[in-house]
Amino acid sequence: MYWVKMLFGIVWFGFFTVAATALTALTAAHWTYRKFDDISVDQIVYHIVFPLDGVDPSFYYSFARNVLVGPAVSLVVGYLIYRCLAAKPFFFSIPKRRVFAALAVLTLGVATFSAGYIEYRFGAVAYCQKMLDMFEEDQRTYFSDNYVRVEAEDVTFPEGKNNLMFLILESGEGTFNDASVYGGNLIPKLDKIAADNLSFSRHVETYGTSWSAASLCSMFLGVPYIVPGMKETTLINRTGKFLPGASSLLHLLETAGYDITFLIGTDVKFGGTDLLFNTHCRNANLEDVLVLADRYPSLKIPNYRWGYPDQLVYSEVKKKISAWTDDETPHAMILMTVNTHHPGYKEPESRTIYNDMRDAFVEMDDLAADFLAWFQNQPAARNTTVVIIGDHLLPANELGSVELPPKRERQVYNAIINSRVKPELPPETRLFTTYDFSPTILESLGGVLPKRRLGIGTSLFSSEKTLLERDGIVPYEREIARYSPLYNSFLYGNDTTAAK
């Protein structure tokens, strides 16, 4: 009889510990990411697999504090319950029937709450449904029906090639100009640049574009980043190949003779950015915090959270642009800022207005505008297209007392300067997302696409409807999130079904 009690106690102990640990871990995730509006299962899976090189150390501390402490407490509580069930009380004896009843109610409550919270917070049912779609005979065709593969020989530059100066602003929103929400216009200079040049509206954030790695994937491959599953995502990290079977703006530019350079103040390995470039460019020049540290061994890193600040990276870009010559080699200079990544960084000597992360966006505005003013006075400016785009909406509300508007009321910043082509439709009438910029950038440089599309993106210079304009945001997101055999084939580089 004693061994039966012992076995029963161990089973209950294990069940309770797992349920309690799940509850504490999920509660910790809520508090760790409580200010994030739309963190998804896809994003969680992606960043479980990929290294967190260059990440803010506070994420590690938060994980240790919130996730590890809770399960430790659960183990202690479970152990005490086990001792009671095993008829060997540690401090005092409790009638077994009361222990059983209390433990059953507690475990059921924890399990129910945990399941409900997973669904409410992360949409686990939809993610599981996507996994089950893999086994359906009638597999989804929305992605393959709308995907356009573009090969290097399909693209021509009949009237010449502009250089590309591509500025990617971390969490850069066009709606930061709303003083009624943010207590002032956070981006007055970028706002004027958009007004004085070409800017398309509305640039909305959609499924698979809401975090940096997914946004970069969208910009350069013309597709959102969709995580098919843990196994497939692990394949990217293990093989060092980032969707090798997909068409790529980077590959098209390099094949057309462009010299491609990417600069960022943090570690380029973060989120697999190095894999994205190295998969689709043979000779891309990637410069990050490690390269800058070697170049400036005596210079301390003032932005200890993420690496070198944007101010230094802008100065490096200026040096490289100043070295451009009028030879036949077109250049593609890609700069991604990081000062406005959560939790935000501002140079001590910069303006302090709000005493919160809004000051980082004010400095982002100043730095970008100052750089563009400098660039316009350079000889290279006359044959260079400047593209400025935010990578996604601000996912964390670190703006003091500001309450962020609903996601659908906000839009990502974009502006194009000195494009070789003009839009066929009024730019203020467009509805689009990040992957539509892949063919748009190529056409702005003078490239001609046979269908004016790349991946599932549509050039905003054409009169063709984007998928969001044609189908609407809600139907699009419902269909694109489902399992796609074509998309999964991009992971292995063996696509043979995409339309040309």
N, C-alpha and C positions, 0 to 999 in steps of 0.2 A: 504493500500500500504506500509505503514511504516513497518508493521509486516512481510510482504513478504520480504522486503529488509533485515530486521533483520534476518529472518530464512535463507535466502540465504547467508548472510554474515557469519552466524554461521557455515553452511555447508562448505563453502569455508575455513573458519578459521580452522576447524577440519581437512579437507583434506590437507591443506597446512602444518599444524603443524605436522601431522603424516609423510608426505613425507619428510619435512625438518628434522624432528627428525631422521628418518631412514638414511637420507644422512649423517647427522653429526655423528650419532652413528657408521655407517660403516666407515666413514673417520677416526673416532677415533680408531676403531678397526685396521684399516690399519696402523696408526701411532704407536699404542700400540704394534702391532705384526708385524711391517713392516719388521723386520729382520728374521721372521720365514718363512721358505721355504714352508712348507706343512701343516700348521694347517688345520684341517678338520672340517666339520660340526659335525662328530661323537665326536671329541675331545671337541668341544665347548659345545655340549649337555651334555657330560659326566661331565665336570667340572662346568656346571651350577647346576647340581644336587648334586654333591658331595661337602663336606665341603672343604674349603681352609685352614684347620688347618696347621700351620707351614709354610705357604706361605710367600714369600718375601713381606714385606709391600709396596714396591714400586709398586706392581701390583694394590693395592687398590688406591694409589695416582694417578697412571696413569689413572685408570678408572674414578675417580672423575674429574680429570683435563680434560680428552679428551672427555668423554661421557656426563657428566652432564652439562658442560658449553655450549656445542653446542645446546642441546635441550632448555636450558634456553633462549638463544638468539633467537631461533626459535619461542618460545612463545611470546617474545616481538614483534618480527617482525609480527607474525600472528595477534597479538592484534591490532597493528597499522593499518594493512590492514583491519581488521574487522571494525574498527572505520570509516575508509574511506568508506567502503561498506555500512555501516549503516547510511551514510550521517551525521555523527557526527565527523568531522575531529578533531583530537587531536591537530595538529599543523597547518596544511594547507589543502586546498581542492584540490583533484585531480579528473579530469573528470572520471566518472564511467566506461565509455567504455575502457579507457586506463588501468584502474585498472584491469578490467575483462580480457582484452587481456594479460597484463603483467603477471597476476596471473595464467592464463591458461597455458601460455608458460612455466613459471617457474615451476609450479606443474608437467606438463608433462615431462619437462626436468629432474627434480629431481627424479620422479618415474622411468623414463627410465634409468637414470644413476644408481640409486639404484639397480634396478633389474639386470642390466648388471654387476654391480660391485659384487653383491652377487654371481652370477654365475661364474664370472672370478676368484674371490678370494677364494670361498669356495665350488664350484661345487654343488650348490643348486639343479640344475635340476636332477643330478644323485641321490642325497639324496631323493628328492621327488619321483623319479622313484622307488627307493627301497621301499618307503612307499606304493606306488601303487601296487607293486608286491605282497603285502600281500593279495590282494583281487583277485588275478588271480587263476583260477581253476587249471591251469597247473603250479603248483608251482615249484620253482627251486630245483634241486636235486643234484647239484654239491657238496655241503657240505656233505649231507648224503651219497652220493656215495663214498666219500673219507674218512669218519670218521671211526675210529676204537676205539671202547670202550674197555678199559682194566680194569678188576676187580682185586682185591687184590689176589684172588686165581689163577689168570692167570700168576702171576709173581713168578719166583723161583730164588734162589741164590745158584746154585749147588756147587760152589767152594768157598763160603764165601762172606762176605760183606765188602767192603771198607767203611771207614768213608768218608764224603763229606765235603770239605772246598770249599764253593761256594762264589766267590767274584764277585759282580755285580758292574761295573763301570758306574756311571752316564755319559751319552753321550760319552762313550768310543769308539773311532773309531780306527780301525786298520790303516787307511790311514793317521793318524796324524804323521806317519813316513816320509811323503813326504816333504822333505826340500825345494823342488822347489816351493811348494804351501804355506807352513806355515813359511818359513824363517828359518827353522831348524827342526830337528827331535824332536818332542815334547815328544815322548815316547821311547827313545832309550833302556831303560831297559826292558820295556814290550815287545818291538820289539825283543829283544834277547831271552826273555823267550819263546815267540812264536816260534822263529827259533830253539831253543834248545829242544823243546818238541813237542807236537802235536797241530797243528793249521789247521783248515779247511778253505778253500777259495772256493767261495766267500760268505761271510755272508752279505746278502743284507737286507735292510729295506723294508718291504712291507706293504700293507694296513692292518691296525689293529695292527701294532707293533711299531708305530712311536712315542709313548709317553710312559712315565714310567709305568702307570697303565696297559696299553695295552701290554707292553713288559713283565711285570711280569705275566700277564695272559697267555701270549704265552709260557713263560718258564715253568710254573708249570701246565698248563692245556692242553698244546699241541694244542691250538687254538688261533687265533688272537682275539682281542677284537673288536666286531662289535656291534655298538649301533643300536638296532632295532628301537628304538624310545624313545621319552621323557618318556612315560608312563612306558616302560619296564626298562629303566635305573633308574627311580625313585623307582621302585620296589626293586632294589638291595639296595639302601640306606635305604628304609623304613623297609625292612625285615631283613637287616643285613646278607643276603645270596648272595654270589658272584658266579653266575653260578653253583648252587648246583647240577645240573643234569649232569655235565660234568665229565669225568674221570680226575684224578689229580695225578701228580707226588708226591705231598705232601702227599696225602692219601695213596698212594702205599708205600712210604717210612715209614710213621708212622705205617702202618699195618705190615710192615716187621720188626718193632722193633726199628726204628731210633728215637733218641731223637733230636727234631728239634728246633733250636734257630735262630731267625732272629734279627739282630742288624742294626740300622740306626740312624744317628745323628739328624734327623728331626722328626716331628710328624708322627707316623705310620698310623694315620688316613688319612693323605693326599692322595687323590686319591682313598680311599677305600682299601688301602693295608691291614689294619687290618681285613677287611671283607673277603678278599681273603684267608688269612691264617686261620682265625677262622672258615671259612666255610669248609675248606678241611683238617684241623688238629684239633683234639680234645684237644691236650695238647701242642701246639706250644708255646714256650717262646718268647714273643715279647718284645724287649727292644729298647726304643726310647729316644727322648729328655726329656720326662717327667720322665722316669725311671732314667736317668743319673742325672737329676736335683735333685731328691731325694737322690741319692747316693753321689752326690757332692754338698751339699747345699751351701758351701762357694765358689764354683768355678763359676765365671762369664762365661756367654756364649760369647766367643769372636766372633763367627760367628753369629751376631745378626740377619742376614737375614733368616737363615734356622735352626739354632740350634747349637749343638756342632759340632766342626770340625772333620774331618775324623781321625785325629791323635789320638784323645781321644778314638774314637770308636775302632780303631785298638788295642789300649792298652787294652780295655775291652775284645776284642776277644782273645788276648794273655793270659789273666788271665783265661779265660774259657777253652782254649785249654790245658793250663798247668795243669788243674785239671782233664783232661781226664785220665781214667784208662784203664787197659787192661781187663776190664770185658767183658761180652757178649753183652753189649749194644752198637750198632753202633751210631755214632753221625753225624748229618747234621748241620753244622755251616754255616749260610748264612749272609753275610755282604754286605750291599749296601752303596756305597759312595755317598756323596751329594755335596762335595766342588765344583764340576764341573757343578752343576746345574746352569742355568742362574740366576743371573748375574755372578756367579763365586766367589770363596773365596780362599784366600791364607794366610797361616800363616805369620805374619809380619817378622819373622826371616828366612823364606824360601828364596830361591834364586829368585832374580828379574832379568829377562832377557829381557822380551818384554814389560813390563809395560801395559799389557792388560790381557785378560782372558787366553791367552796362558800360562801364568805363573801358573795358577791353574792346567792345564793339566801336566805341568812339575812336579809340586808337586805331583799330582796324580800318576805319573810314579815313583817318588822317594819313596812315601809311600808304594805303592803296592810291589815294588821290595824289599824294606827293610823288609817288613812283610814276604814275601816269603823266603828271606834269613834266617830270624829267624826261620820260620816254618820248613825249611828243616833240622834244627839241633834238632828238637824235636822228642822224641820217637814215637809220633803218626804219623809222616810223612811216615813211611814205609808202613802203611796200610791205608793211606788216599789218595783219589783222589782229586786233586785241579782243580777246574773249574773256569776260569776267562772269563767273557763275558761283553761286553758293553750292556747297556739296549737298546740303539738306537743311531742313528746318532745325531750329534749336531744340534738341531733345530734352534738355534739362532746364527747368525754370530756376535759374540762379540770379534772376534779375530783381533781387530785393523783394519789395512788396508788390511787384507787378504780377498780375494774373494773366497768363498767356491766353489769347483768344483760341477758340476751337481750331483744330488743324486745318479744316477746309476754308477758314477765313484768312489764312496766312499763305504766303507764297515765297518761293525761293528767288533770290536776286539773280538777274542776268542783264548783261549789256554787251553789245558788239560794236566795235569801232573799226572803221575803214574796211568794211566788207566789200568784196568784189562784185557781189550780186545784191539785188534789192528784193524785198519780199513781195510776193504777188497778192497777198491779202493784208489788210491793216494789221499791224503787229499787236494792237491792243485787243484784237478779237480772238486771239488764239488760246486754246486750252491744251496743255501739253505737260510732259514730265521730263526727267533728266535724260532718259535714253534718246529722246528726240533731238538732243543736242549733238549726238554723234554724227548723223548726216548733215546737220545744220553747220557744224564747224567745217566739215570738209568742203561744202559748197561755198562758205564764206571765203575760203582761201583760193577759190577759182576751180575747184574740182567739179566734175560733172558725173553724176551717178545715173545709171540707165533708168532706174525706177524712182530716183530721188528718195530712196529709202536705204537704211542700213540696219540690219537686225530687225527689230520691231519698231524702230524709230523712223519718223517721217521728217524730212527737211522742212523747217518752218519758213523757208524761203519759197516753198512751193504752195500751190493752192490745194494740194491733197490734204484730206483730213487726217489728223492723228488718231490713234486708237481711242484716246479719251474723248475726242470730239465725235467720233463715229459711234462709239458704244456707250459712252458715259462712264464715270469713274467707278460706280458701284458694280455694274456688270463686268467691267474690265477686271477689277480686283478679284472678283469671285472666280473668274475663269483663269486668270494668269497664275493664281496660287495653286491650281490643281497640278497633279503630276503630269509631266510631259516627256514622252520617250525622246523627242527631238532634243529638248533642253538637256536631258540626262546624258545624251550622247556627246554633248559638248565637253563633258568632264573627261571623256576618254579620247577625244580627238578623232573619232571615227564617224563623223556625221556624213551621211550620204543622201539624206532625204530632203534637205532644205532646197526650196525653189531658188532658181538663179534669175 
